[in-house]
Amino acid sequence: MDEELRSVTERLRRESGASAAYEHVVATEDLDELAGVLTAPGQPLWARELAAFRLGLAGDCRAFEALVLLLNHRDPQRCAAAAHALARLGDPRTARAAAALATNELRVAYALHPVRLLVELRAPESAPALITTLERRLRPHDPYRKVALACVEGLGALGDTRARPVLKEALAHPALAEAAMRALTRIPEQG
């Protein structure tokens, strides 16, 4: 069993009170039934998350909207699980959605997992979104250092030359300087 799947199922088992409904959703192999959980009225959040997660791992694009909503949730565990499933879903809309979430200043407190997902996807949208997000985090007294650090590390992993200017700016920020230096060493010099 996938470690992330084990972690999600254990968390949601506790959240559901180990109910019979939980046992049914976790055991079913019927993807149509799982998709029905996403649209049926009155379903608890744990059931929708479990169904979306399992559909995502199965590559079923009916999970896309639910997973994007969970990627932007206030609970970091839900965000991490959604990012994991979205990375495996294979839906071409994923990178665009993650970029929109990562660059949304009204939701920047929840941008960490969209940023990490963009790095994992290595999509055309990834570097521009991380550059934009990091530029905004370099303002004085910005409280979102974890997001900024994830952007710096992600830009290094992506190795996109367009990131050089913003990473050089990040060198002036003590909390980011070491990571920015490492990231810059991973990016080829521009010709």
RALINNOR-V32883 format. One record per pair of residues at least 12 apart in sequence whose ideal C-beta (glycine too) atoms are under 6 Angstrom apart, sorted by the first residue. I is the first residue (numbers start at 1). J is the second residue. Records with the same first field share a line. If there is no record, write none. Layout:
I->J + J
This chain:
4->84
8->53 + 81
9->26
12->46 + 50
15->46
16->46
25->47 + 50
31->60
34->51 + 54 + 55
35->62
37->51
38->51 + 66
48->66
49->70
52->66 + 67
53->81 + 85
56->85 + 89
57->85 + 88
59->90
61->91
64->91
67->82 + 85 + 86
68->97
70->82
71->83 + 113 + 114
72->101 + 110
79->113
80->113
83->113 + 117
87->120
95->121 + 123 + 125
96->125
98->114 + 117 + 118
99->125 + 129
101->114
102->114 + 115 + 129 + 133
103->129 + 132 + 133
108->144
111->147
112->146 + 147 + 150
115->150 + 151 + 154
116->150
119->154 + 157
126->158
127->158 + 160 + 162
130->151 + 154 + 155
131->163 + 166
133->151
134->148 + 151 + 166
135->166
138->169
145->175
148->176
149->179
152->170 + 176 + 179 + 180 + 183
153->179
155->183
156->182 + 183 + 186
159->186 + 187
161->187 + 190
164->187
167->180 + 183 + 184
